[in-house]
Amino acid sequence: MLKLAGRRCLVTGAGGGIGQAIARGFTAEGATVAVLDLNAAAAHAAAAQCSGIAIVADVSEPQGVRRAVDEAVAALGGIDILVNNAGIDTNASVVDMTIETWDRMIEVNLRSVFLCT
């Protein structure tokens, strides 16, 4: 018996890495998955791997998140599970990091969780 049969999932940052693995795992357990990523090619490739739908949006922007959620709800009929996986990292230490890089990390790693939730 599939643990997530009939569930509808939205996974952010699912174009690769951990997010893509989460999307595949949910699919293997019977869920229908919306793969959300900023990179269109990665989102479409990941969606094809898990028989899901691809949604391209910047999760740090309110309008992008609203559009992405509306698109997922329309395509899936609702959302039962949200995985706020999107995140960015930098190789720069805090001492060497620019304000712009810091702000972008906060937007994607923190603000996006608030917006998507």
N, C-alpha and C positions, 0 to 999 in steps of 0.2 A: 504494500500500500504506500502510495506517495504521500509524504508528510505535508506538502504544500499544494496539493491538487486543488485547483480552482482559485488559488490566490493570485493576486495581481501585484507585481512588484515594480518599483521604480528604484534603479540603482544609479547614483551619480558617480561620475568618474569611472564609468564602466567600459571605456574604450580600450583599456589594457590593464595589466597588472592585477592587483587585488580585486578591483571592481569587476573586471571581466571574469575572474575566477568565481566571485560571488554570484554574478549573473548566471554563469554556467551551472553552478551548484544548485541554485534555485530552480533552474529549468529541469535539471536532473531529478528534482523532487516534485515536479509537476506544476510549478508556477509558470505563469505567463509574465515575461519580463520586458520592461521598457529600459533600454540602455541609453543613458544620458551622458553625453560627453561634449566637450568643446571642439574636439577634432572630429569633423564629419566622416572622414574615411575610416577612422578607428571605430566610431560609433556604429557605422554600417557593417563593418567587418565583424565586430563583436556580436551585433544583433543577429547576423546571419549564422553565427556559430551556435547561438542558443535559441534559434527560431523566435526571436523577439522582435521588437520594433526599435528603431534607432531614432533618437531625438537629439538634436544639436542645439546647445544653448550654453551661455555663460552663467554658471550658477551663482556668481557674485552680483548679478544684475537683477533687480526685482522684476523688470518686464520680461526678461529671458526666462526666469523661473516661473512666472505666471503662465507664460505661453507654453513652456515645457510641461507643466502640470496639467494644463487644459488639454494639451495634445495627448498626454498619457491617459487621462480620464476618458477622453473621447474614443481613443483606440482600444483601451482595455475594459472600459465600462466602470472604472473606479480604480482606486489604489488601496490595497490592504497593507502593504509593507513598503516602507521607505528605508533605503540604506544611504546615509549621507557619507559617501566614501570619497568624494572629490577632494583633492588636496594637492598642494604643490610644495616643493622643497627647494632649497638652494644650497650650494656648496659653500657659500660665504658664511664666515663666522659673524656673529652679531656685531663685532667691532668693525668688520669690513662691509657690512650690509648697507645698502642705500635705503633711504626712507621709502623710495618708490617700491623697492623689492619687499621691504617689510609690509607696506600697505597692501600690496598684492597678495602676499601670503595670508594676511589677516582677512582680506576679502574672500579669498577662496577657501581657506581652512576653517574660518569661524563664521563670517557673515553668511556664507552659503548654507550652513546648517540651520541658522535662524530662518532664512528665507524659504528654504525647502520645507522645513517643518511647519 
